[in-house]
């Protein structure tokens, strides 16, 4: 293998190659290409008029040299001037055409849907009838909605909980300040207010405990009445946000930190996955579940729906407060 020249990066051929590949070339490098290596210019002139002696054409070199320099400069500036304008026009036209095509497909699909309220609609099939007639006996939940989303469609709800966890993790990766940022500009730019409003503080002192208790009630009573993990977790998250605004993040940070968030979310998702994994085995082999459903209407009933509601509520509450904390101060 031959050894490359030490000045290879400075040769006109290497610079021309960089230009063709789209790499940026400084202005002074253009002058070096033409002034130090005029041989390719001489070959170009001889190709234009091979009959005329080379000496008669030598007087035209400076003029053609300036012409080629101008062409190189125009090629370099073209993407930043006309190139970006043409790209924006093409991009806008393609975006409009794509949206029109998508709207056409959606309108065509909607026009072929069955009439709303018709008895033969897919929504009015045996599945809905099964939920209504056999839901209480099969799930033990008085609240049919809770029985549907945490028993019949429990794995779908597990996926939704994982979506919340992944979204919070992505926001944490993007917005969480590093150690260097804490000590310098990021702390000044995104520092929360240290002085809480006295009216807000007085109102939060009265309301925050009731909001948290009400959220816990909605979670624990979700299989008996309207509510559940999603709505109750949202109420608990709102209570935590109110407390953080009223008393400051230093107070809420005493019991809710990044470690707390990670531990709660991990425990809730793992327990949810483990608690419903038995359905793969029992359902596929037509084996009756050994988990008791309890007495319908009692707080300890409906099998695993109550603990699953608690897991969903913890994930939702942690995600809501985590989002707010990360956007407000850049950390949990």
C-alpha positions, 0 to 999 in steps of 0.5 A: 500500500502506497504512503499518502502524501503529507500535503494531500489535504492541501492539494487542489484535487482533494479540495475539488473532491471535498467540494463535489462531496458537499463538504464546506470549503473556505474562501481562501482555499478557492484561491489556492486551487487556482493560483497554485495549480493552473495546469487543469486550466491550461488543459481546459483551454487546449481542449477548446481550441487544440489547433491554436498554439498554447502561447496565443491562448495564454493571455486569456488565462486570467479572464478564465481564471476569474470565471472559474472562481466565480462559478465555484463561488456560485456553486458554494452559495447555491444551496443557501440561496436558490437551493433552499428556496426550491426545496421549500417550494417542493416540500410545501407542494408535497406536504399539501398533496400528502394531506389532500391524499390523506383527507381523501382516504379518510373521507372515503373510509368514513363514507363507507362506515355503517350508519350510527346506531344501527343494530348490525354495527360492529360496536353492537355485537356479541362482545358488548352483550357479553360485557353487560350480561356476564361482566359481573360474574366473570370479573366480580367488578360492579363497575363494568368499565373497570372490569373491561379495561382491567380484566378483559382488556388488561394487557391493553391497559398495561401497554398504556401504562408503559406508554406513560412511563416511556414518555416520562423517561424521554422527557427526563432524558431531554429536560433533566439538567446535568451536574454541570448545568446545575452549577451554571446557567441552567439553574438561573434560567429554569429556577422556580420561584422561591417565594410562594403566594401566601393566598395559594399557600393558605388555599393549598394547606386546606385543599391539598390533603382533601385532594389527595384523599379524594384521589386515593378514594377514586383509585380504591373504589374504581371497581365499585363506582365510576373512577379507577386508576387513571382518573384517581391518579390524575387527581393525586398528581394534581394534588402533588402539583398544587403542593409543589406550587404552594410550598415549593419543590424543597418540601415535596422533594422530601418525600418525592424524588427521582429515586421515589419516582423510579421505584414506584413506576418500576414496582407498579409496572412489574407487579401489573405484568406479573399479576396478569401473566397467569392469563396467558397460561390459564386462558390458553389451557381453559383452566379456571382462575384460582384468584377469588373474586369476592363478594360483588360490592365489597371493597375487597372484591373483583379479583386483581382489579383493585391492585391493578387499579392501584398500580395504574394510579401510581404510574399516572400520578408519578407521570403527571408530577414528573412532567411538571417538575421536569418542565418547571425546574429541570429535575425530579 
